[in-house]
Amino acid sequence: MHLIQPALHTRRAFLRRSGQLALTGTALPFALNLAAIGEAAAFNATDYKALVCVFLYGGNDYGNTVVPYDDANYNRYSAIRGGGANQAAGGIALAKAALTPTLLNPTAPLAGGRQYALHPAMTGLAGLFNAGQAAVQLNVGPLVVPLTRTQYSSSDRATWPLPPKLFSHNDQQSVWQSSSPEGSTVGWGGNIGDLALSGNSNSLFSCISVTGNAVFLSGDTALQYQVSTGGAVGINSVKSNVYGSAAVKNAMATLITQNRTNLLEDEYNRVTRRAVTSETQITQGLAGVPATNAPFSNFPANNPLADQLRMVARLIAARSTLGASRQVFFVSIGGFDLHDNLLSQHPTLLGRVSDAMTAFYNATAALGVADKVTAFTASDFGRTLSSNGDGSDHGWGNHHLVVGGAVKGAAFYGTPPPVSVGNTSAPEDQWHVGQGRLLPSTSVDQYAATLARWFGVSDNEMPGILPNITHFGALAGRPDYPTDLGFFR
């Protein structure tokens, strides 16, 4: 029987229980000592590393992102998506000739002559792939345990549990980020950040979002610090005159930051003081770093994802001033729920993703940290390979990109799925659950564990970060589902 729960005896669970014990009051000194012991045990980084999650909200269409290119599989793709004669565009299929500039040339060719190209709008990422700085992870999605289609269709959910609330946007966004449906309060990026706190002289800058609130960055201890594309978010009444009066501004600053005798008022002001101090630190840190605009100036304007990643690059440049040796970032772009207008809107979105991630890689190279920073894509789910007329519908497995100087690029990882709609009992349809929805052959936990291990997380800490990871890998009797996917050098 499989249970969706974290390992009960990890240091993270130990600290959580210690914190709960501390709430009783009498155990506070003892619990604080336990927490200090636990933090001292976390990995102590002597170099710098950063993970950057690029989330594509809405569920990206895998079929027109990583596109079959060899004739046999392209022709199947085109037939399913309504392509025209002689490999021309049609329906929601792209023309084969349009894919030639973004053909992916792996160092080791895929079996059976399989070939892929990226969407024609993704020339930048195709270039990074072919130069060895990017890789494609094929058919990854949430799994509790490894599944076949027969097991997926089984009524025995105790033996073959499914991820909660499949095909639901909000829930699958949360499952990707936290292993739990909507309402979860702790994400695996934040859990990784928990382990980095003791290695950063300012722990508040361990987990940073440039796109608003995201459960991905919330840890048991780590807080997600939010900035805008323009920098730290300040408190206006502290930064600027109020009603044109400096005296009112100073009075307001005193009121909201001074110590108070009331416990709740004092805690509120303590948090406010921290916000004021951190805003100053971020502003001063960014002022002292070299500009990172050049790599982003080679692409069209009006790219909100590029603006976010430019800020991440600036924050990385300020890492020494900010006291950070390990950081986790979160950026995002929406609009991928393309039940309609796939051919008209998808190219713009994928072009923005490609331009932004390419510029970001080039910025990290200019800063001399390309091998210390890894960006990776994630999304609610993939979509159906079959067309609904003008778009595609909610799916499951998806193809994703991993970019960075430490990535073992120019390679595909995972199992290439058959190009099929999965509506028969044929062997090639066993990796689909209907309409070309991919049954993931790689779990999010495997994907995340590979990223976390590169970041510095030890194997014995993994179950506290990724609750389902114990169901995969050799120790679980599933070496065909490894917990290290191999996409790092």
C-alpha positions in Angstrom: 0.0 0.0 0.0 1.3 3.5 -0.9 0.7 6.5 1.3 1.2 10.1 0.2 3.2 11.4 3.2 6.7 12.7 4.0 9.2 10.5 5.7 8.4 10.6 9.4 12.0 10.6 10.7 13.8 13.2 8.6 15.5 16.1 10.2 12.8 18.3 8.6 10.0 16.4 10.4 12.1 16.5 13.6 12.3 20.3 13.4 8.6 20.7 12.5 7.7 18.7 15.6 10.1 20.7 17.7 8.5 23.9 16.5 5.1 22.5 17.4 6.4 21.6 20.9 7.8 25.1 21.3 4.3 26.5 21.0 3.4 25.0 24.4 5.8 27.6 25.9 7.6 25.5 28.5 9.6 23.6 25.9 10.8 26.7 24.0 14.5 26.7 25.1 14.8 23.0 24.4 13.1 23.3 21.0 15.4 26.2 20.0 18.4 24.1 20.8 17.1 21.3 18.7 16.5 23.7 15.8 20.0 25.0 16.1 21.4 21.5 16.0 19.2 20.8 12.9 20.3 23.9 11.1 24.0 23.1 11.8 23.5 19.8 10.1 22.3 21.3 6.8 24.8 21.4 3.9 27.3 24.2 4.2 27.9 25.6 0.7 31.4 27.0 0.0 30.4 27.9 -3.6 27.3 29.5 -5.2 24.4 27.7 -6.8 20.9 28.8 -7.9 17.8 27.1 -9.2 15.3 29.1 -11.3 11.9 27.6 -11.8 10.2 29.0 -15.0 6.5 28.1 -14.6 4.3 28.2 -17.7 0.8 28.7 -16.3 -2.1 27.3 -18.2 -0.7 24.0 -19.3 1.8 24.2 -22.2 1.0 22.2 -25.4 3.8 19.6 -25.7 2.9 18.6 -29.2 3.9 22.0 -30.7 6.8 22.7 -28.4 9.0 19.6 -28.8 7.8 18.4 -32.2 8.5 15.0 -33.9 10.7 15.7 -36.9 11.7 12.3 -38.5 9.4 11.5 -41.3 7.6 8.6 -39.7 6.7 10.4 -36.5 6.2 13.8 -38.1 3.6 12.2 -40.4 1.8 10.6 -37.4 1.8 14.0 -35.6 0.5 15.8 -38.7 -2.3 13.3 -39.3 -3.4 13.5 -35.7 -3.3 17.3 -35.7 -4.9 17.8 -39.1 -1.9 18.7 -41.1 -1.9 19.4 -44.9 -0.6 17.3 -47.7 3.1 17.0 -48.3 3.9 17.8 -44.7 2.4 21.3 -44.9 0.7 23.1 -42.1 -2.9 22.4 -41.4 -5.3 22.2 -38.5 -3.1 22.8 -35.5 0.0 21.0 -37.0 3.1 23.0 -37.9 4.7 22.6 -41.3 7.8 20.4 -41.3 9.8 22.9 -43.3 9.2 25.5 -40.6 10.9 23.2 -38.1 14.2 22.8 -39.9 15.9 25.9 -38.3 15.1 24.6 -34.8 16.0 20.9 -35.4 17.7 19.5 -32.3 20.9 17.7 -32.9 21.7 15.5 -29.8 25.3 14.3 -29.2 23.9 10.7 -29.1 21.1 10.2 -31.7 17.9 8.7 -30.4 17.1 5.1 -31.1 15.1 4.2 -34.2 16.0 7.4 -36.0 13.8 9.6 -33.7 14.2 13.3 -34.2 12.7 16.4 -32.6 12.6 20.1 -33.3 11.5 22.9 -31.1 8.7 25.2 -32.1 10.0 27.6 -34.9 9.7 30.5 -32.4 12.3 28.9 -30.1 15.4 29.5 -32.1 17.3 30.7 -29.0 16.7 27.6 -26.9 17.4 25.4 -29.9 20.7 27.1 -30.3 21.5 26.5 -26.6 20.5 22.8 -26.9 22.7 22.3 -29.9 25.6 24.1 -28.2 25.3 21.8 -25.2 23.8 24.2 -22.7 20.3 22.9 -22.7 18.6 19.5 -22.5 15.0 18.2 -23.0 13.4 16.0 -20.3 10.7 14.0 -22.1 7.3 13.1 -20.8 7.5 14.3 -17.1 4.5 14.8 -14.9 3.1 14.1 -11.4 3.1 10.5 -10.3 2.7 9.0 -6.8 4.0 5.6 -8.0 5.2 4.3 -11.5 2.1 3.5 -13.6 1.1 1.7 -16.7 -2.1 2.5 -18.5 -3.7 -0.8 -17.1 -2.7 0.3 -13.6 -4.0 3.8 -14.3 -7.4 2.3 -15.3 -7.5 0.0 -12.2 -10.0 0.5 -9.5 -7.4 -0.5 -6.9 -6.3 3.0 -5.9 -4.7 1.8 -2.7 -2.1 -0.1 -4.8 -2.0 2.3 -7.7 -2.8 5.8 -6.4 -3.1 8.7 -8.8 -2.0 12.2 -8.3 -4.8 14.2 -6.7 -7.3 16.0 -9.0 -5.7 15.3 -12.4 -6.4 17.8 -15.2 -7.4 20.6 -12.8 -5.4 23.8 -13.4 -5.1 25.1 -9.9 -4.6 21.7 -8.3 -2.0 20.6 -10.8 -0.1 23.8 -10.5 0.0 23.1 -6.8 0.9 19.4 -7.3 3.8 20.3 -9.5 5.1 22.9 -7.0 4.3 21.1 -3.7 3.2 17.4 -4.3 -0.3 18.4 -3.0 -3.4 20.0 -4.5 -4.6 23.5 -4.1 -4.4 24.7 -0.5 -0.9 23.3 0.1 1.3 25.6 2.1 4.8 24.1 1.6 6.6 23.6 -1.8 9.6 21.6 -2.7 11.5 24.8 -3.7 10.9 26.1 -0.2 11.9 22.8 1.3 15.2 23.0 -0.6 15.5 26.6 0.7 15.1 25.3 4.2 18.3 23.4 3.9 20.2 26.4 2.5 19.3 28.8 5.3 22.3 28.2 7.5 24.7 28.6 4.5 23.3 32.1 3.7 24.3 34.9 6.0 21.0 36.5 5.2 18.5 33.7 5.1 15.6 35.9 3.9 17.1 36.0 0.5 17.3 32.2 0.1 13.9 31.9 -1.8 12.9 34.8 -4.0 9.9 35.2 -6.3 9.7 37.9 -9.0 6.1 37.0 -10.0 4.1 37.2 -6.8 3.1 34.5 -4.3 3.8 30.9 -5.2 3.6 27.8 -3.0 6.8 26.5 -4.7 9.0 28.8 -2.5 7.3 28.3 0.8 9.3 26.1 3.2 8.8 24.9 6.8 11.2 27.7 7.8 12.2 29.5 4.6 10.0 32.5 3.6 9.5 33.5 0.0 10.8 37.0 -0.4 9.0 38.8 -3.2 10.4 41.5 -5.4 9.1 43.2 -8.6 10.8 43.5 -11.9 11.9 47.0 -10.7 13.5 45.7 -7.5 12.5 45.5 -3.8 9.0 46.5 -2.9 9.1 49.3 -0.4 6.6 50.7 2.1 5.6 54.1 0.7 5.0 55.7 4.0 8.6 54.9 5.1 10.3 55.7 1.7 8.5 58.9 0.7 7.0 62.0 2.3 3.4 61.5 3.4 1.0 64.4 2.4 4.2 66.2 1.3 5.5 66.2 4.9 8.8 64.6 6.0 7.6 64.9 9.6 4.6 62.7 8.9 6.8 60.2 7.1 9.2 60.0 10.1 6.3 59.7 12.5 4.8 56.8 10.5 8.2 55.1 10.3 8.4 55.3 14.1 4.9 54.0 14.6 5.3 50.9 12.4 8.8 49.9 13.4 9.2 50.7 17.2 9.1 48.0 19.8 5.7 47.4 21.5 4.6 45.9 24.8 1.7 44.1 23.2 2.9 40.8 21.8 0.9 40.9 18.6 1.7 44.6 17.9 5.4 43.9 18.6 5.4 41.0 16.2 3.7 43.1 13.5 6.3 45.8 13.9 9.1 43.3 13.9 8.0 42.0 10.5 7.7 45.5 9.2 11.2 46.3 10.4 12.5 43.3 8.6 10.7 44.4 5.4 12.2 47.9 5.6 15.7 46.5 6.3 15.5 44.0 3.5 14.3 46.6 1.0 17.3 48.7 1.8 19.6 45.8 1.4 18.2 44.8 -1.9 18.2 48.3 -3.3 21.8 48.9 -2.2 22.9 45.5 -3.5 21.4 46.1 -6.9 23.0 49.5 -7.1 26.4 48.0 -6.7 26.3 45.4 -9.5 27.1 45.6 -13.2 24.2 46.1 -15.6 22.8 42.9 -17.0 20.7 44.6 -19.7 22.9 43.7 -22.7 21.9 40.1 -23.2 18.2 41.1 -23.0 18.4 43.9 -25.5 18.7 41.5 -28.5 15.1 40.4 -28.3 11.7 42.1 -28.8 10.4 44.2 -26.0 7.1 43.5 -24.2 8.4 40.3 -22.6 7.3 40.1 -19.0 9.3 36.8 -18.5 12.4 38.5 -19.7 11.9 41.4 -17.3 11.6 38.9 -14.4 14.7 36.9 -15.4 16.6 40.2 -15.9 15.9 40.9 -12.2 17.0 37.4 -11.2 20.2 37.9 -13.0 20.8 41.2 -11.2 20.0 39.6 -7.8 22.5 36.8 -8.6 25.1 39.5 -9.5 24.4 41.0 -6.0 24.8 37.6 -4.3 27.9 38.5 -2.2 26.3 41.8 -1.0 23.1 39.9 -0.1 25.0 37.2 1.7 23.7 34.3 -0.4 25.5 31.1 -1.4 22.4 29.1 -2.3 19.2 30.6 -3.8 16.0 29.3 -5.3 14.0 31.7 -7.6 10.6 31.5 -9.2 9.4 33.3 -12.3 6.4 32.7 -14.5 4.4 33.5 -17.6 0.7 32.8 -18.2 -1.6 32.3 -21.2 -0.9 28.7 -22.1 -4.5 27.4 -21.6 -5.0 27.4 -25.4 -8.2 25.4 -26.0 -8.6 27.9 -28.8 -6.2 30.0 -31.0 -3.2 27.7 -30.5 -1.6 28.6 -33.8 -2.1 32.3 -33.3 -1.1 32.7 -29.7 1.3 29.8 -28.9 4.2 31.2 -31.1 4.3 34.5 -29.2 4.3 32.8 -25.8 7.0 30.2 -26.8 9.0 33.0 -28.4 9.0 34.9 -25.1 10.0 31.8 -23.2 12.9 31.1 -25.6 14.1 34.7 -25.8 13.9 35.2 -22.0 15.7 32.0 -21.1 18.4 32.4 -23.8 19.1 36.0 -22.6 19.2 34.8 -19.0 21.7 32.1 -19.8 23.8 34.6 -21.6 23.6 37.0 -18.6 24.8 34.3 -16.3 27.7 33.5 -18.7 28.6 37.2 -18.7 28.6 37.2 -14.9 30.8 34.1 -14.9 28.3 31.9 -13.1 26.6 30.0 -16.0 27.7 26.7 -14.5 26.3 27.7 -11.1 22.8 28.6 -12.2 20.2 26.1 -13.6 16.9 27.2 -15.0 14.1 24.7 -15.7 10.6 24.8 -17.0 7.4 23.5 -15.4 3.7 23.8 -16.2 0.3 22.6 -14.9 0.3 19.7 -17.3 0.7 18.8 -21.0 -2.2 18.9 -23.4 -3.9 16.5 -25.7 -2.1 15.6 -28.9 -5.5 15.5 -30.7 -7.1 18.7 -31.8 -10.4 20.1 -30.5 -10.7 22.1 -33.7 -8.6 25.2 -32.8 -6.5 24.1 -29.9 -5.9 21.3 -27.4 -7.3 20.2 -24.1 -6.0 19.4 -20.7 -3.5 16.6 -20.5 -0.9 15.1 -18.1 2.7 14.4 -19.1 4.8 17.1 -20.7 8.2 17.8 -22.2 10.4 20.3 -20.3 13.7 22.1 -20.8 16.7 22.4 -18.4 19.2 25.2 -19.2 22.6 26.0 -17.7 26.3 25.6 -17.9 26.2 22.5 -15.6 23.6 20.8 -17.7 24.7 17.8 -19.8 23.1 19.4 -22.9 22.5 18.4 -26.5 20.6 15.4 -25.1 17.2 14.0 -24.5 16.4 12.4 -21.2 13.5 10.0 -20.4 11.6 7.9 -22.8 10.3 9.3 -26.2 6.6 8.7 -26.1 4.9 7.1 -29.2 3.1 9.6 -31.4 -0.4 8.4 -30.8 -3.8 9.3 -29.4 -3.8 6.2 -27.2 -7.3 5.0 -28.0 -6.4 1.4 -28.8 -4.9 -1.6 -27.0 -1.8 -1.5 -29.2 1.6 -1.6 -27.4 2.4 2.0 -28.6 -0.7 3.3 -26.9 0.2 2.2 -23.4 1.8 5.5 -22.7 -1.3 7.5 -23.4 -4.6 7.8 -21.5 -6.7 8.9 -24.4 -6.7 11.8 -27.0 -2.9 11.8 -26.9 -2.7 12.7 -23.2 0.7 11.4 -22.1 1.0 9.0 -19.1 4.2 10.3 -17.5 7.2 8.0 -17.9 9.2 10.3 -15.5 7.8 11.8 -12.3 8.1 15.3 -11.1 9.8 13.9 -8.0 12.5 12.3 -10.2 12.9 15.6 -12.0 13.0 17.6 -8.8 15.4 15.2 -7.1 17.9 15.5 -9.9 17.8 19.3 -9.6 18.0 19.1 -5.8 20.9 16.8 -5.7 22.9 19.1 -8.0 22.0 22.0 -5.6 23.5 20.1 -2.7 20.7 18.1 -1.1 21.7 14.7 0.2 19.9 11.5 -0.6 18.7 11.0 3.0 17.1 14.5 2.9 15.1 13.8 -0.3 12.0 12.2 1.3 11.5 15.3 3.5 11.5 17.4 0.3 9.7 15.1 -2.1 7.2 12.9 -0.4 6.8 10.4 -3.2 10.5 9.9 -4.1 10.7 6.7 -2.0 8.5 5.0 -4.5 11.1 5.4 -7.3 14.6 4.3 -7.9 16.6 1.2 -7.1 15.8 1.2 -3.4 12.1 1.0 -4.3 12.8 -1.9 -6.7 12.2 0.4 -9.7 15.6 1.1 -11.3 13.7 1.9 -14.5 12.5 5.1 -12.7 15.9 6.4 -11.4 16.0 9.2 -8.9 18.9 10.9 -10.8 17.9 11.5 -14.4 21.5 12.2 -15.4 21.1 15.7 -17.0 23.9 17.3 -15.0 27.6 17.0 -15.9 
